[in-house]
């Protein structure tokens, strides 16, 4: 990065910057700071409802702001303590982000993942270091003008975000919420692209042994560049029939490329020790929907947006009470298709032989044949019509 931003030295400025940033990331202008100085905050400084979680029933996310010296990381005790406090926040949050002015730290990220997989916490936890925050602020001109008027926003330059295996996957959504991309693509198209890139990023790290990845956008071209093993998914990816255990990523990629074959140009190249996969979207036309509306009241309603992996989705499924003979679950929003597979798989594993499970979920090309993946007579999958 050619520019760097000095982190705020006082908590008031830092909290205000985070407030503006998450208003943009969540696309929620009504996101608020929690209370005032001296009032109990229950581990949450900022709260809001991300648009992608749907608004029929408000699902809140929270942010806890921590000002620290750049090389002084958060302690294990304060992350755990604040997470405990956030359990009492009303209404209950489904995701808690620790935003800090300190440098990125793998120990903090590990603790966040540990708490996320702990069934005693009803939300997932993630850490945004100053490295992460800086990268987003620089590409958001309104925030730059308000808090760093001496710095030129990078909004007109090629969009970039660098990810590692320890990065929070919601950086992908943050990337697509940047003004440059938001003005170019509708929510409909972004709702199609985000699941694809969740799977591509996950596969690069999990199967490609990549340690670094750059997601970019320039001149209507989305690109994914990683330092993993040489692999051309366009020609080399094996498109075997997927099931609940494997093949989800390749199925998503195949479905996307076949759906947009005549509207998007795909290319791959190996330059030095890097793979680069590109998608030219200059001719794309939005023609699909992203948010479901169900006509039947469900027993259970969930969003899998914040479940950034199959394992975390399984944790969410393990917390659901399955006391009725016939269970009806509506999945309102999915970002990573693998998470949906893991969620349904875990619910089926807990289901009794005489119980039945009906899943109502977004109608999407990615999920047309999902019923056959499970081959379980207790399962019925219904697809809802999507409304924007």
N, C-alpha and C positions, 0 to 999 in steps of 0.2 A: 504494500500500500504506500502511495506517495505522500499521503497526508496522515497526520495523527492528531488526535484531540486530547487536550489535557482533561483528566477527570475532574469533576467538581470537588471542591474541598469541604463543602458543608452539605449536610444531609438535606436541607431545604431545596437547594438547587438540583441536587441529584434526584430527589423524589419528583420534582417538577418535570425534569427531562424524561424520567421513566414514565410518568403519567402521559405525556404527549406521545412518547414512542409506542406505548401499548394501546393507546387510542387508535393509532394507525395500524398496528399489527392486528389487533382484534377487529378493526373497522367498526369500532363502537365509540361514537362521539360522547356517549353518556357514561363512559368509564370514569370512576371517581376516586379521589383520594379518600382514605378511610378516616373519618373523624378529624379531630384537631389535637394539637399538642397537649399532652397531659391525660388524654382519654385512652382507655384500654383499646388496643387494636387487634387483639387476638391473632397476632402473627401475620397480619395482612395490612400493607400500606396502601395498595391500589387494588381495586376490584372492577370487573366488568364482565360483559357477556359477549364472547366472540361470535360474530355473525355466522360462522360456519358450523356452530353447534345448534342452530335453529332457535326460534324464539317462542315456540308454542309453550314450552316449559323452560324457564330461564335456568341455564347452567352456567355457573360463575367460575371464573378463573381469578387468581389472586397473585399479587407481586409483593415481595418483601424487599425493601431497599436497604443496602448495607454500604456505608462509606468506610473504606479501609485504605491504608497506605498501599501503593501499587503492588508491592511484593509481600504484603501481609494478608494471607488468605483467611477465609472464614474457618472458624474452629468447628470441630465435630459436635461439640456440646451445644453451640448456638444454633447450628442447622437443625439438630434434633429437637432442641427446646422450642424453637420457633415453629417447627413442623407440628409439634405437640399442641402448641397454642392455637394453630390454625385449624385444628380439628373442631374447635368451639366457635369458629366464625359462622355467623348466620347471615344469609343462607349458606349451606355447605358448598364449599368449592370443590371442583374436580381436578384442579391443577394449581400448584403453587410454584412460582418462579422466584428464586433468590437472585436479584440483580445486584451486582457488587462492582465497586471501582477497583478491585484487586485483579491481579493477573490470573489467567486461566490455570486451574489446578486439577490434576487428575484425581487426587484424593477426595476433593470436594465432589467431583462428578461421580466418583464411585459411591460415595455416601448417598448422594441423591438417588442413584439407581437402586441402592439397597432399600431406602425408605419407600421408593415407588413400588417395589415388589413385596413390601410388608403389608399383609392384609389388615393390620391394625390401623393403617392410615387410609382414609377414604379418598385420597387424591394422589396424583403423581407429583414428584418433585424434580425440578431441574435447576441448574445454575447457569446464569448468564454473567460471564466475566466482563471486565471493561473491554477486552479484545472483541468480544461478541457485540457489545453495545455500540462501540465505536464504529464497527463495520456497517451497522444498520443506520446510525445517525448520519454518517457521511453521505448516504444516498437518499436522504430525506430533506429536501431544500427548506421546508417550512421550519423544521426543528433547527437546522443549521443557522438560519437567519435569526431565529429568536435567541439562541443560546451561544452561538459561535459565529457572530456576524463578521469576524475577521477571517473566517475560513470559507473558501468557496466550496459549495456543495458539489459532489461528484455525480449528481443526477444525470448530467448530460454525457458522462463518460460511460464506457462499457460497464454493465452491472456485474458484480462479482461477489461470491461468498465462498470462503474456504472452509471445508469441513474435514474433520478427522473422525476416527472410529469412536471417540469419546464425545463428539459434538451432539447437541440436542437436535433431534430430527425436526423439531418445529422451526428450526432456522430455515427449512425449506419453505414452509408457509410464510414466514417473515419475508423471505426473498420475493415471493410472488405477491406480497402485499405492498411492495415498494411502489411509490407513485409512478415511476417510469413503466413498470409492467402493468400496474392496475389501470393506467390510462390506455394501454395498448390492448389488453385482453379483458374480456368480460369475466364476471364471476363464473359464468357457465363454463368457459374454456379452462379457466384456472382450476375449476372443480374436476376437470378431466386430467389436467397435466400433473397436479400435485400427487395423486396416487401413483402415477407412472414414475415420477422422480423419487418418491419414497422407496419404491421397489428397486430402482436402478442404483440408488445410493447404498441401500442395504446390501445388495448383491456385490457391489464393488468392494465393500469392506469385508463381507462375510466369505465370499467365494473367490474374489479376485485378489485378495491379500493386499489391497491398497492401504496405504497409511495416510494418504492425503488426497483430497478431491476438491475441484473447483467447479462450482455451478456458475454459469455465465449467461449473459444476454447482450447481444450487440447486433444492430442492423436486422432486427426481426429473426435472429437466429439464437436459439437456446443451445447451450453446449454443456457437456459434462466431461471433464478432463480428470483422469486419475493416474496414479503411478503404480497401478497393479500389474498383474501379469498380462501379457499381450492376449487380447480377446476381442474378436469382432462379433458382437451380438447379432448384427444384421445377417451375416452369412453362417456363423458357427453355432448359434444358439439352437439347442435341440428342443423342438416343440412337441414334446410328449404330452399325452393327456394328463392334465393336472389332477391331483387329489388333495385331500386335506393335509397330507404330510409333505408334499414336495411339488415343484413345478409352478408355483403361483407366480413368481417373478417373470418367468419366461412366457407364461400365458398372458400376463398383463401386457408385456412388450409386444407379443404377437398381435393381440387384439387391437392395441393402439395403432401399430403400423398398418394392419389390414384395414382398419376403419378409416384412416386418413391417408391411404396410399396415394390417392390422386390429388391431395391437397397439401401434403407436407413432404418435403424432400429430406430423406435420411442419409447420413453419411458417417463413415468411421475412418479414422486414420491412426497410425502408430507413428509418433514422432519422438525420436530418442527413446526415452523410457516411459512415455506417457501414451495412454489411450485417449482419444478424443471422439466423442459421439455427438453429432450435431443434428438439430431439427430446424429446418427452415420453415418458419410459420408465416411468411409474407403473404401467402395466398389463402390462409385459413379463414373459414367462415364459421361462426358459432351457431350450432343447431341442436343443442341438447340442453337438458335441465339438470340442476344439481341439488335441489332441496326437496325432500319428500313430504307429502301430506297424507296421513292415514285417515281413513273414514271410520275405522273401528278403534275403540278405546283399548289400549293394550294393558296387560297385567304389569309389564315392566317396560320402561323406555330408557334406552341407553344411547350414548354417543361414543364412538370409538375414535374420534379425532385425536384426543390426547393420548391414546394408546399407541405409542410409537414403535411397538414391536409385537410379535406374536405372543411372547411370554407375558408382557404386561397386560395384553388383552385377556389372557388366560387368568391372570390374577383378578381382573375385574369380574370375569365370569364366575370365579370361585366364591365371590362375595354375594352373589344373588341367591335369594331364598327361592327354593323350588318345591313348594309344599302342595301346589295344586296338581290335579291329575292332568289337566290340559294347560300348558304354559304358552302364553302369547307374548312375544318380545318384539318390540319395534326398535330397530337400529336406525337412528336418525342421520348419522353422518359417519363416513368412513374415509380416512385418508390413505391408510396403508392396507390394501386388500388382504395381506397376510394376517393382519390383526383380526379381521373378520373371521377368517378361517380358524384361527386359534381360539377366538371367543366361542364360536359355535361348537367346536370340537370339545372344549372344556365343559360346556353346558351339557352336551350329549353324554360325556363321560360320567357326569353326576346324576343323570336322569335315570329313574327307575324303569324297569321293563314295561310296566303298564302305563307309564306317562307318555305324553306326546308333546312335541315342541313345534310351535309355529313361529317362524321368523319372518317379519315383514321388514324389507330393506329397500334401499334405493334401486330403482330400475336402471341398469347400466350395462353397457356392452361387456364390461369386465366380469359380470356375474350371471350371464344368461344361463349357463349350464351348471350352476353351483350345486343344485340338488344331486346331480350324479356324482359329485366329488365325494360325498359322504356315504352313499349307499346304505342309508339307515331308514327303516320303515317308520320310525318314530318321528322323523323330521319332515316338516312341510315348509317350503320357502315360498313366500309370496313377494311379488315386486310391486312397489307403489309407483304411481305416476309422480313425476317430479315437477315441482313448481319453483320458480325463481324467487 
